[in-house]
Structures are given as C-alpha cells and as structure tokens.
Amino acid sequence: MKIIGLISIAAVLILSSCSGSDSDSSLALKKGRYQYILTDSSGTSLVEGLMTFDSITKQTTGSGDYLVSGSYTISKLTKDTIYQGFTTMEGGELKGYYNDKQNFININTNPRIADANVFLNANIVSGELKGGWYYSTFRSGHTEGGLFNAKIDKK
C-alpha cells in the first residue's frame, strides 16, 4: 500500500514538473499580435504596423531567458529620408531575446543580416512594450534612434 502511494506521488511530481516548464502563461510577454509604433524623440510617428510573437521558448540555461520569434508588417512608413534605418525594415521575420526576471525584450527586425539593422529594446509594463529603437551599422558608424511602443492588438 505504501509503495503504491509513493509511486503515485512520484508520478504526480514527475508529470507536474514536466508540464508548463516552457509555458508562457506566467510570463509578462504574451504570444499574439501587437500594434507597434516607432517615433522620433519628439513623438512623431515614423513606422507603424503589427508584430506577432509566434514562439516564446525557454532557453535551457535556467536564467529566465527566452528566445522569441515571429513576424512584423508595416502599415505606415515615414517618407523622411533623414532616417536611413528604415531602408532595412521591410516587414517579415523578427527574432529576439526576452528576460522574464527583468521584463525586458530585445528584438532584431531583420535577423538575416548583421549590418544596418533596426533593434527594439523594451520593458514590459502591464502587457505593453515600452522602450526605444536604434539603428546601427558596422561600416559607416551611422546610428539613429527614438521611441518604441507596442500594445496587444484587440482585433
């Protein structure tokens, strides 16, 4: 009788430790669609659209870090040629890292290239991503940046 009880307890512990280990239900960052906007420092809209987080996968290091992947589209893009960074933003794949302990995400808007790219850094505050964007290049040393905000798309 005691052996059956011990086996039952062990089975419950094993099953409960396996379930939900990569679940994002407790994370501040949620899968789904987000309406985003990139602005200059004065708040003028430069880029707007939708981004979707399809996958939030826990890394095996146990550090609270997650790999994030998905896609984004652009519905509005500035015509201001001062901003060179947006020449590499065409929509498509995005990848990033999320740290649940710090509620911080870093997103690469064009992970297939290493140079001339727009990166998004944000904190998750009440389900909203608030932070900044920056564009950097290896060759020219050109950098620019501004503000980034994304909210869960209710549609």
Buried (B, 14 or more C-beta within 10 A) or exposed (E): EEEEEEEEEEEEEEEEEEEEEEEBEEBBBEEEBBBBBBBBEEEEEBBBBBBBBEEBEBBEEEEEBBEBBBBBBBEEBBEEEEBBBBEBBEBEEBBBBBBBEEBBBBBBBBBEEEEBBBBBBBEBEEEBBBBBBBBBBEEEEEEBBBBBBBBEEEE
